[in-house]
């Protein structure tokens, strides 16, 4: 956790200005960007970590989790709608039962992420502008996101008879969301470092 906190602190040691991050684009454009990003990241996760997938509902590493949190942080309800549509794109529609389940899980995924971000802001007393948000807060947000996603999802899967017990996929799902966020965080840190080291120098020369 200390290493993760160190990496996330380096990623964003300065306060995040929401006005600077929230690009003034039309609602449907923001929704489409989030939805397509979710679809691509979901497929990338399936390709890279297919051996870590333990069921149709859980994986030991789940990269798209970080997108849930960032989309809500930066885009609010626009991000939530985009996550819902993105989850629909990656749903299972082989039967009528799976179709209904995919729609419900897509709803739970986006609403859970929204609630996680809301609680995170409340715990840390952060305003809507996100002034005061530090990189070291991201591990905290990732844990909340994993919890708000995994517990309700597994309870629903159990009640709908999709799994034998509500805790069957709980540990893989929480761990997968947590590790997926960590992997993406380190990747973003690496990209930022490469940008600062190579491209910024070329631009300023």
Secondary structure, 3 states (H helix, E strand, C coil): CHHHHHHHHHHCCCCCCHHHHCCCCCHHHHHHHHHHHHHHHHHHHHHHCHHHECCCCCECCCCCHHHHHHHHHHHCHHHHHHHHHHHHHCCCCCCHHHHHHHHHHHHHHHHHHHHHHHHHHHHCCCCCCCCCCCHHHHHHHHHHHHHHHHHHHHHHHHHCCCCCCCCCCHHHHHHHHHHHHHHHHHHHHHHHHHHHHHHHHHHHC
